[in-house]
Amino acid sequence: MTDTLTPVAPKVAATPEAAAPQPAPDPAPTPARSPAGNPKARRRGLTIVAVLVVLAAIVWGVMHFLLAKPEQETDDAYVAGDVVSITARDAGTVLAIHADNTQTVKTGQPLIDLDAATADVGLASAEAELARAVRATRSDFSKLGETGAAVVQAQAELARAQNDLARRRGAAAQGAISGEELSHAADQVKVAAATLALARSQQAQSRNGVAGTTVSNNPAVLAAIAAYRKAAIMRSHMHVIAPIDGVVAQRTVQLGQQVAAGMPLMAVVPLDRVWVDANFRETQLRDLRVGQPATVTADMYGKSLVFHGKVVGLGAGSGNAFALLPPQNASGNWIKITQRVPVRIALDPRELRRNPLRVGLSVATVVDTADQSGTMVGAPATAAYKGIASDAGGSQVEAKIQQIIAANR
């Protein structure tokens, strides 16, 4: 019987590390589940966003259409104002300039002085002519008395000639005088009658020259008064004054410059009387009325400063209707373009005095159209400015005229 040998594994000495049990390995971390991987969470998020958008739209619609005030606004608006041109009314040489650009002036304040030498000579000549006219008129009144005396003398001469003729006729009938002497007496009557007629004609002529007048209101004196007043007016034009309160702008005149009548010298802009021309689209004009309140903000002061005003009128036409070259829509192709109409808004003068605006500034305008009781056309015309005093002489010139008349009367 054959024995089968079984291999025996070599014995290995046991160690403490081998004897200790080994720890179990950590399980792999589970990856986080992304929203994209969860269709329900994604739909829930989109639903929330959609609900918020709908709620915001509803709130905006309520605020804009139900709770907001009816109003029209535009940023196509600009500050406008009067630019009062100061021109030379008579020719002259500039001797002094009393105001310059950016400076403020008051009504009646001196602006420019022109050389008044020629005007002074003309005024002196007119004064002399007035004195001569007064003396000539006084002489005409004296001639009226002289012609009256001449008429009386001619009447006496005629009566004497007629008496002489009557006596000579009686003597001629008795044969005391010759026929030649009688003829001479008749000729004397004719000469005396002609002299009387001439005296009466001269008396009538003298009376017509002064009838119904005095020295002060005689036509010749009145003509001389007018000439003197004209010379005084021309003299006053040598002193140019400000016709209105405002700020000086566009000064073009220089010292020593010879200016002609009608030449622009400078301009005065009253900044406390500016207004706003807001160009609204024609689709915005339906609810605009005269008298509606408006608010204006300017970039110059920012949106924190608000100017208040009111609508005073709507333009008579769109801007292109009054353009230098108006459109000809009847020729060529045509495309409808919404037009704009200027709407004038008057501002509060007190606010303008505290915070003045400059002509030409761009502003944003909002008009409250809630009250539509006003008209769509402007109010009846009224005087924008009070009438300034005319330079037709004045009290000083009138006093001087009366003085000249009294001195030569």
Buried (B, 14 or more C-beta within 10 A) or exposed (E): EEEEEEEEEEEEEEEEEEEEEEEEEEEEEEEEEEEEEEEEEEEEEEEEEEEEEEEEEEEEEEEEEEEEEEBBBBEBBBBBBBEBEBBBBBBBBBBEBBBEEEEEBEBEEBBBBBBBEBBBEBBEEBBEBBBBBBBBBBEBBEBBEEBBEBBEEBBEBBEEBBEBBEEBEEBBEEEEBEEEBBEEBBEBBEEBBEBBEBBBEBBEEBBEBBEEBEBBEBEBBBEBBEBBBBBBBBBBBBBBBBBBBBBBBBBEBEEEBEBEEEBBBBBBBBBBBBBBBBBBBEEBBEBBBBEBBBBBBBEBBEEEEEBEBBBBBBBEEBEEEEEEEEEEEEEEEEEEEEBBBBBBBBBEEEBBEEEEBBBEBEBBBBBBBEEEEBEEEBEEEEEEEEEEEEBEBBEEBBEBBEEBBEEBE
